[in-house]
Structures are given as structure tokens and as C-alpha cells.
């Protein structure tokens, strides 16, 4: 028996006036998702977020993977550190460190124009050269997503996520509480260094947004989680372009499969993710495939690109995956978002998300389509971490 989950990050949304008050999921051409929903043995809505924790991909994906965030959530920073192979000491606090664009005092771009990994690596390495040491370390990641590790301070500092506050004054969202002055000082020093760097001068000359500031957030210390195989009896793997999801996979003992061409953006190689997933399932029981593109389109308010990302996910990931799974024998396949990322707000929301579970042994005839409205009358799952048990055992 094979088990596969395909998660479209931020795929759920609110009704859009331009779409006749339908959501992108309702308007996208997605025959494979609709086939799964129409023949799902289980479907409904799932509450993946938790009221007192951030409404982010860290909490939501932790829930989808079957872990109670109220017990195991430690911030996204340490998960990304785990994915990057950065070993944290007990007193270390790891922050996600965005390269962002600040213009006229405003957070103008949370991704510095989706700066390339090559350019970003040079900037982060430059910061490490000039500022590293005395309990401060910088590590390069992918595109705008990097890591800042501080030894022994700022664990309880309140840090806002930059993608939640684009267009707002940066000064209104600087770190607060618990030694925040130390973190603000690091941000100011880094900003001065980045502003003068040749890479940013070249980007500005080409009309691109410069990576002229860092923005630390999502901090925490090393997580401790039971292994996925111990909890669910399945040997599995995770496929994603982003370090957060890779870190969740590593923390739960799943194999992390790196796919060439997976970028975490709209230009990701969707088909490669399906091919690598099917190859993994030749020897493994479980695969978790994460696709970031719908979320990135939402954060930028790009309606057409979000619909296209959903359609690409359906055609290039779910379609080939369905075909390949049929050749491997009996299987269960679940499709869902982790959280909504409404185009209207360009940030994450706490609303429950639609899910559909297809079982090759018991195809139903629900006359459902995969969207927020059609699946709303199904089984409601709360707390969200119980969904994994439903998926694997058919019991909540």
C-alpha cells in the first residue's frame, strides 16, 4: 500500500470579485484534483492552524504531517537550520532571515525581487565575513530565504513576518521585547553593508529591487519530535524546494529528497517533483510533496499566476502521480493546501482548508469538485493534526 500527499501551499483563497465571486480553486482547470474529490472516500475541511500560534506554513504543515503544534512547534528558524545541516547548540536561537527591499522607510518587497540564490549567497557570505562571530552567524539558503543564528539571546523577541506587512513602515514592525535592541542593531549594521554592496548597485542599475536589508523572524531552538515511522509505521520521504518543509521532514525522520529545478517559485519544475516522488515510492511507503508556487503568487497578489500555479500542480504533479501510483498497486492519495493565502490580503489566513482523500480500493461517486465550497459539507477535522491518522487508518 502506498500513501502520497500533495500539498499546494496557500492554494485556498477567498472569493474574488474579478472571478464572479469564485475562488482561484473554483476557476482553475484541474481535472485531476476534481477526479480525486469526485471519487474521494473522505473529504471535508481541516483546521490546520492553531489560535495562539502563527498562521504560517510552519504550524500548518506540522499539523498536516500529523504533529500537534501545541506540543512540537519550535519556530521555523530551527527547522530551516536542520534542513541546511546547521547544528544548533542548546543556547542557539535560529531565525529565518529574509533578504528584503526597504524603500522610503517602507517594506517594499519581502523577497528582494526574488533574488537569485547565487546573488543572495554572496550577500549573506559578505555579512558573515563582516559581522560573523561573537555569537552571530549567517548561513545562505535559497533565493531570499536565509538563516541567522544568535547564541543565547532574543528567543522571546516578537518578530513580525515581512510578507505580512508589505507597503507598511519598517519601523512599525521592528523586533520588540527581550533584548530586541541587539537584533535591531544587527539589522541596521547589515542594512548599511548591503546598501553599498556591488550586487545591489548592479540590481538597481538594472531596475531590480535591491536586497538592502535583512529581516529576521520565526525564531526558535532545536525541535524534538517523535519519528514519523514510529507514529504511523510508514517509511517515507518529503519533496520540497523550501528549507522549512525539508526541515520538518528531517525532524520527523523522513528522507529529504532534493529535486533539481525545484525553486520554490512560479518557475519550479513541477514534473520533476512527480518523477522523483514516484521513484521514491518504488521502495518507500509514503511521500509528502510540497509545492510553494500558489503561496508565492498570493503574496504578490498575482491572480492569473495563482490560477496557473494551481493548474500546473494539477497537470504536472497530480496527473503523473496518479498514473504512476496505479502501476504500483493499491494507494491512497490526499490533496490539500496548508492554509489559505488570500489574494485580497496577500498574507496567510486561519480559515480551514479543503482536503480530499482518494483510495484506489474504494472509489466513491461524490459529484464533488476540489474547492473550498464544494467540499465544505464533508467531515470537519479539528485539531488538524488528526487528519494524518484519518488519511492512513481511515479513523480520526
N, C-alpha and C positions, 0 to 999 in steps of 0.2 A: 504493500500500500504506500503510495506517495502522497505527500502533502505540500502544497505550494500556496504562498500568499503573494499577491501583487498589490502593492500599496502606492497609490498616486498621491504624493504629498500635496496637501492643500487643495485637492481636487473638488471638494464640496464648496458650495457658494450659496449666496442669497439670490433671489430673483432679480434679474437685470432688466430695466425698463427697455433698453435697446433690443432685447431679445423677446419682447412681448411678455415681460414678467416671468420668463422662464430662466432657469439656471444654465450655466455652460454645460453641465452634465445632461440636461434635458435636450439641449440643442445639438450637441456633438454627435457625429456619426460614429457609433461604437457598437457594431453588430455583435462583437464577441462578449462585451460586458452585458449587453442586453440578453444574449443567449444564456449566459450564466444566471442572470437574475430571473429570466423566464422559466428556467428549469432548476432553480435553487431548491435544495432540500431545507435550507434555513435562510432567512433574510430578515432585515429589520433595520433598526437604528442602534448605534452603540455610543455610549458616553465615554469617550476616551480621555477627556481632560478631567482634572480634579480641582474643585473650587479654590483651594488655598495654595495651589501650585501654578506656575506659569502655564499659559495656554499655548505651549510650544511643541515642536516636533519631539523634543526630548521626553517630555511627560507622555505625550500621546503615543509615540512609538513604543515606549516602555510598556504602556498598557496593552497595546496590540500584541506585543511579544509575550504577554501573559504574566507580567510582573506588576505587583501592586506599587504604584508610585509613592504612596504614603509610607511605604517601608524602604524602598530601594532607590528613590530619586536622590541624586547627589549633585545635580547640576550637569550641564552639557560639557563644560570645560574638561573635567577629568575623563569623561567618555571619549572625547576627541583626543586627549593625551594618550589614552590606551590604544586607540586606533593608530596613532602616529608612532607608537613604540617609545613614547616618553615615559620613563619610570618616575613616579612621584614619591617623594619622601613623605613620612607621616605628617609633617608640618607644612607641606607644599599646598598651595591653593592654585588650581589651574583655571584660567579664564579663556573662553573663546575671545579671540582678538581680531575684530574686523579691521580691514583697511577701508576707510570711508573717505568721502569728499565733504569737507566743510567749506561753504561759500557764503560770504557776507554774514557770518555768525550762525548760519543755519546748517542742519544736517541735510545736505543736498542729495546725497547718494550713499546708501548703506553698503554698496559693493564697489565703489570707485570705478563705475563703468564696467563692472565685471572684468576687472583687471586680469590679465593672463597670469597663470601660475609662475611662468618664467620671470616676468617683471616683478611680481609680488615677492618671490623668493629672494631676489636681490635686495629689495627694500627691507624685508624682515631680517635678512642676514646683516644688513648695514646697521639696523637698530641693535642687533645683538652685539655687533662689534663696538658700537659707540656707548651702549647703555648696559650691556650684559654684565653680570657679576654682582656681588653683594646682595644675593637673594633675588635677583631679577634675571629671567631668561626668556628669550623669544625663540619660537620654533616656526618655520614656514610650513604652510599647509597647501590647500588648493584654492586658486583664484583669490578671493578676498578673505577667505576663512583661515585664520592662523591661531597660534597659541601663545599666551603669556602665562608664565609660572612665577609666582611670588612665594617666597619662603616665610611662613609664619605670620602673615597679616592679610587683612581685607576679606576674610572668609565671609563675614556677615555684612559687608558693604552692599548697599542697594544699588544695583546697576540696571539701567534700562536697556532693552534691546534696540539697536539703531533702526531696524526696519519698521519698528512701531512708531517712529517719530520723524519720518522724513518730512522736510519742509518746516520743521519746528526749530526754535533756537537751541543750539547745542548746550548753552549754559543752563537751560532749564532741566536738562537730563543728565548732568554730570553725576558721578558716583556720590552717594550720600552715606553718612554714618560710618562707624567703625574704621577709623584710620583712612577715611576717604581722601584726605589731603595727600597721602602718599601716592595713591593711584592717580589722582588728578595731576600731580606733579610729573608722573611718568608720561601721562598723555600729552601734557604741554611740551615736555622735552622732546618726545617723539615727533610731535607735530612740527616743531621748528626744524628738526633734522629732515623730515620728509619733504617739507615745503621747498627746501633748497636742493633736493636730490636731482641729478640729471634726468633720471627716468621720468619724474613728474614734470620737469620743464619740457621734455620732449612730448609727453602726453598732452600738455596744454597747448603746445605749438601745433599739434595735430587735431586740436578741438576736442580732445577726450577729457573726461573727468580725472583730475589727479587724485592719487592716493595720499592726501596730505594730512591725514590724521589716523590715529588708531582709536578703536572703541572697544574696551574690554567689557565683558558681560558673561552671564551664565556660569559663574564660578562655583567651584566645589572641590572636595577632597576625594581621594580614591574610593570608588564604589566597591561594595562587596555583595555579590548576588549569587544565588544558587545556580548551578548549571542547567541549561535548557534540557539536556538529556536526562538529568536527574529528575526534573519536574515532569517531563512529558514522555520520556522513554524513546525519544527520536534523535537520531544523529543528523545534524543539518548544517546549513551554510547560509550566509547572508551576502547579498549583492547590492551595492550602493556606491554612488560616487562621492558621498559626503562622509566626513570623518565621524560625525555624530552617530550615524547608523552603524558604521563599521565598529565604532567603539561599543555600542550596545551589543553587537554580535560577539565581539571579543570578550566582553564582560560576562556574557551568558554561555561562553564556551562553544559558540558556533564558529565554523570556519569562515573567515573573511576572504571572499573571492574578489580580486581586483580585475576589473574588466577594462581592457584598452578601449579608449574612445568614450568612456563614461565620464561626463564632465560636470554633472550636477546642474546643467543649464539646458536651455532650449535646444542646443545643438548636440545633445548627448546621443550616443549610438544605442538606440533602443534595441535594435535587432541583436546586437552583441550580448546584451543582458539576457535575452531569451536563450540564445545559443549556449552561453556559459551556464545558465540555470539548468538546462536540460542535460548538459554534460555532467554537472554535479549530481543530478538525480539518478544517474546510472549507478552510483554507488551509495548515495545518501537517501535518507527518508524524507527530508524536509528542506524547503528552500524559501527564503524570505527575500523578495525582490522589491527594492525601494526605488522610486523614480521621482526626482526632485522638481522636474520641469514645470508642472502645473503651479506649484507654490511660487516659483520664481516669477512666472508670468503674472500671478496675482499681486505679488509685492510691487510690481512695476505698473499695475493697473492696465495690463495689456489683454483685452478681451479676446481678440482674434487669436493671439498666441496661446492663450489658455485653452481655448477650444481645440486648436491644432495640437497642443501637447496631449490633451486627452485622447484625440483621435490617433495620434502616433502611438501612444501607450496601448490602445486597443488593437491597432493593426499590427504593430511591430513587436509587441511583447506578448500580449494575451493570446492573440491568434496563433502564432507559432508555438507558444507554450501549450495551448490546448491540443494542438495537433501532435506535438511530441509526447505529451502525457498519455494520450490514448495508446501510443505504441509501447508504453512502459507498464501497462496493466491498470489495475484499479487505482483511482486517485480522488482526492478532494482538493478543490481549488477555491480560494476565497479572494475576493476583490473588495477593496475599500480605500477611502482616504484615511489619513491620521487625524486630521482636524479640518474644519473649513478655513479657507483663506479668502474672504470675500473681496472681490474687485473694488467694491464701494469703499472699503476701509483700508485695503492694502495691508492688512495685518491678520493675525490668527484670531479665530473666534472659538467660543466654548460650546457651540451647539453640537448635538450628537451627529454622527456621520452615518451614511448608509453602508451596509455590508450585504454581501450575498455569498453563500456557500454552495458550490456545486459538487455533487457526489456522483461519480460515474456509475455507481451501483444502483442509485435510486433517483434518476432524473424526474423532477416533478413537472407540472404544467401550470405555472402561476399566472401567466399572461402579464408578467411584470417587466418593467424596463429598469436599467440601473440608473437611478437618480434619487434625489432627496425626497421627492414627493411620492413616487410610486412605491418605494419600499417602507414608507413610514408606518404602515399598518401591520408590519411584521413584529417579530419578537424584539422587545427593547432590552438591551443589555446594559446594566449599571450595577457595580462599577465595571469599567471597560476591560480590566484585565481578565474577567471571566470569559470573554469572547474566545480566547485561545482554547480553553477547555471545551467549549461548545464546538469549535472547529475540529478538534482532534477526537473527542469522545462522543460528540453529539449530546452532551449533558452540560448544564450550566452549574 
